[in-house]
Amino acid sequence: MIALFLFCATFALVLFLGLQSLNVNGGHRLLSSLTSFGIGAANLTVLKIMPGPTGVLEIAAYLLGGPLGILASIAIHPWMVRQLGRGPKDKPHLTFFTSLPARVAEDVQ
């Protein structure tokens, strides 16, 4: 039973970490803040379960949760953005970085 909880907690932790990365890179502020709660809850669960007695089954569950969690985050993210995020054309946070090379070139001349 501990192995199942550990698998679910690790799956959720990596799922939320993957979603968080995609959300931050995409400039989705609301989604980034929402996934932070999931990261905290899943991390707390992993930290509470892992210090207990662990055998091969628990270690396998811990190791399998991560790869499956990241694959799930990649699959879920497009749907999540369509439901709660903003469109890809609306990324004002990227203007600073996309115009940076031009500004550096002006400074050099």
Residue pairs with C-beta under 8 A, 6 or more apart in sequence:
2 49
2 52
2 53
2 54
2 58
3 57
3 58
3 60
3 61
4 61
5 45
5 49
6 46
6 49
6 50
6 58
6 61
6 62
6 65
7 61
7 62
7 64
7 65
8 65
9 42
9 45
9 46
9 49
9 65
10 42
10 46
10 61
10 62
10 64
10 65
10 66
10 69
11 65
11 66
11 68
11 69
11 72
12 38
12 41
12 42
12 45
12 65
12 69
13 39
13 42
13 43
13 45
13 46
13 65
13 69
14 65
14 66
14 67
14 68
14 69
14 70
14 73
15 38
15 42
15 69
15 70
15 72
15 73
15 76
16 35
16 38
16 39
16 42
16 73
17 39
17 69
17 70
17 73
18 69
18 70
18 72
18 73
18 74
18 77
19 31
19 35
19 38
19 73
19 76
19 77
19 80
20 32
20 35
20 36
20 39
22 73
22 74
22 77
23 31
23 32
23 35
23 77
23 85
24 32
26 81
26 85
26 88
26 91
27 86
27 91
27 92
27 93
27 94
28 81
28 84
28 85
28 86
30 84
30 85
31 80
31 81
31 84
31 85
34 84
46 62
50 62
54 62
